[in-house]
Amino acid sequence: MAFGITRDELLRWKAAVEKEQIAFLTHYWLDDRFPGCKTVTKVGCSNLEKLIDWGKKYGLKEEWIDHKEAYPHFDLFGKHEYEIMRKEGLLDQLMKFQ
């Protein structure tokens, strides 16, 4: 279940993904399969080659891409989420949920 974002934030992320930009969207997320994780960051791009190349920088595998609707994306959570967001200079986006 996703919560903690506005409709406008979601629409901006979707627009960036559609424009083939690497786009980040962090929100609260609760899933019993991932105890201790309170957030997820979706990193999307409609240009699959670009998204795959971006993911390789962080050891993310192509098969981990979620092809939901027209918004392919990686789901980042836990320590990987923190480390990748730190390296991308986006910790402020993640920290607003702490």
C-alpha positions in Angstrom: 0.0 0.0 0.0 1.4 3.4 -1.0 0.7 6.6 0.9 2.4 9.9 1.8 2.5 11.5 -1.7 0.2 13.9 -3.5 -1.5 13.2 -6.7 0.6 16.1 -8.2 3.8 14.3 -7.1 2.6 11.1 -8.8 1.6 12.9 -12.0 5.0 14.7 -12.2 6.8 11.3 -11.7 4.7 9.7 -14.5 5.3 12.7 -16.8 9.1 12.4 -16.3 9.1 8.7 -16.9 7.1 9.2 -20.1 9.7 11.8 -21.2 12.4 9.1 -20.8 14.0 10.8 -17.8 15.3 8.8 -14.8 12.6 9.8 -12.3 12.5 9.1 -8.5 9.4 8.9 -6.4 9.6 8.0 -2.7 6.6 7.2 -0.6 5.5 5.3 2.5 5.0 1.6 1.9 4.1 -1.2 4.1 4.5 -4.8 3.0 4.8 -7.8 5.4 7.3 -9.4 3.0 9.8 -6.6 3.9 9.8 -6.1 7.6 11.5 -2.9 8.8 11.0 -1.1 5.5 8.7 1.9 5.7 9.4 3.5 2.3 10.0 2.5 -1.3 11.6 4.6 -4.0 10.4 4.0 -7.5 13.1 4.8 -10.1 11.4 4.8 -13.5 12.1 5.6 -17.1 10.1 4.6 -20.2 13.4 4.1 -22.1 14.2 0.6 -21.0 17.8 0.7 -22.2 18.4 3.9 -20.2 16.8 2.4 -17.1 18.8 -0.8 -17.4 22.0 1.1 -17.8 21.2 3.3 -14.8 20.4 0.2 -12.7 23.7 -1.5 -13.7 25.6 1.3 -11.9 24.1 0.1 -8.7 24.1 -3.7 -9.3 20.4 -3.8 -10.1 19.4 -6.6 -12.5 17.2 -6.1 -15.5 14.8 -8.8 -14.4 14.0 -6.7 -11.3 12.3 -4.0 -13.4 8.6 -3.8 -12.6 6.8 -3.3 -16.0 3.6 -2.1 -14.4 1.4 -0.2 -16.8 3.5 2.2 -19.0 5.9 3.1 -16.2 8.7 0.6 -15.9 10.7 1.1 -12.7 13.0 -0.4 -10.1 11.7 -0.6 -6.5 14.3 0.5 -4.0 13.9 -0.2 -0.3 16.0 -0.8 2.8 19.8 -0.2 2.8 19.9 -0.2 -1.0 17.3 2.5 -1.1 19.4 4.6 1.3 22.7 4.1 -0.4 21.4 4.7 -3.9 19.5 7.9 -2.9 22.7 9.1 -1.1 24.8 8.5 -4.2 22.2 10.3 -6.3 22.1 13.3 -4.0 18.5 12.7 -3.2 18.6 11.8 0.5 16.3 14.8 1.3 13.5 13.1 -0.7 14.0 10.0 1.4 14.5 11.7 4.8 11.1 13.5 4.7 9.6 10.1 5.5 11.9 9.4 8.5 
